[in-house]
Amino acid sequence: MCNTDVAIGKRQSVGAAIFRNKEGVVTSIHTTHICHNDPLGGEIVALCWGAEVATIQGLKNVIFQCDLFGAVLAVRQKGHHIPALQHNI
């Protein structure tokens, strides 16, 4: 299992991927600098980056958890549908 998240600050943003085994024990924690200042973009990057880390580690059948449903929808969409997920208020 991999939990991903992003923390967005005034000057920088950081993504994290926390991997756990099937017993729920943390097996590794990874962080990366992210060049996004909006939650949707940052969460998408963190989720995709977590998948990249899982691939590098040779993991298979990984369950990913993310706290922004829009990011989950984005990675499941075809590329031309992604702009429809952005909502400016």
Buried (B, 14 or more C-beta within 10 A) or exposed (E): BBBBBBEBEEEEBBBBBBBBEEEEEEEEEBEBEBEBEEBBBBBBBBBBBBBEBBEEBEBEEBEBBBEBEBBBBBBEEEEEEBEEBEEEE
